[in-house]
């Protein structure tokens, strides 16, 4: 199966790509994120919170246009043709 991962904003710069097509077997959202950052240290630093080892504090994650909190979070199972969009969250004060 093929999953499309789109990068928005700073994630586009960190990944050096607008989107990525990932060929994989049955996989969760967490597994696909781990797979795409595995060989991309710059993207991993931008995407994954180092203290929590979790992308959610830094990222709005959509699967087929739905925010993952209305699905099964990082355990959302992906299907062939699904699109994951990673949008950076800007923190400030």
N, C-alpha and C positions, 0 to 999 in steps of 0.2 A: 504494500500500500504506500501511497505518497501523501505526505502532509506538507502544506505550504506554511512557512513561518515568515511573517512580514515584520520588518523593523522600522520603527518610527523615531524621528528625532535623533538624540544622542546614540541610541542603539544602532542606528544606521551607520553612523561614523565608526562606532566601536567594532561592528561586524564587517565593515567595508562592503556591505551589500544592502540592497533594498528588500530582497526576499531570498529565501532559501527553500529548495524542495528537498525534503528528507524522505528517503526510502527506508521503510522500517516494517516490522511486524506489529502485532497488537501491542499498543503502548499507551501509557498514561501521559498526561501533560507534563508531570514532573520528570518522567524518563526522557521525553523529547527535549525538554529544556536542558537537562544534564548532558544529553548527547550533543546538542549544538554548542555548548560552552566548553566541552571537553578539550578541544584543540584551539580555542579562541580565548586566550587569557585576558585580552583587553575587553572583550564582551563580558566575560565572567565577572571582572571587577566592576563593570558598569551595571550589570543585571542582578547579580546575587549579593544580598546583604551578608557580609562576612561573619557577623556575630550570630546570625540566625541560620545561615546557610539556606536562605529562602529568597526567592525573587519578589515576593509580594510587597514588601515595604517600599521597593523602588520602582514597581512596575504595575501598570494596569494591563491585565491579560484578558484578551477576548478570544473566544473560540466560536467561529462562525457568527461573529457579531454579538455574542452574549458574554457578559462579564462572568468570570469563573465562579464568583460567589453565588450565582443563581444556578450553577451546575454542581459538580462535585469537587470544586476547588482544584488543587493540584492533582487529585486522584481521578479527574475527568478522563475517561477513556476516549481516545481519538480513533476516528474511522477514516478510511480511504477518502481522500478529497477534502478533508477538513482544513480550515485555515485558522492559524493561530496568529494573533497580532499582539506585538509587545510594544507598549507605549510607556515611555519613561515618566515617572512622577517627579515633579520638581518640588523640593522641600525648601521652605524659607520662613523668614519671620520678620 
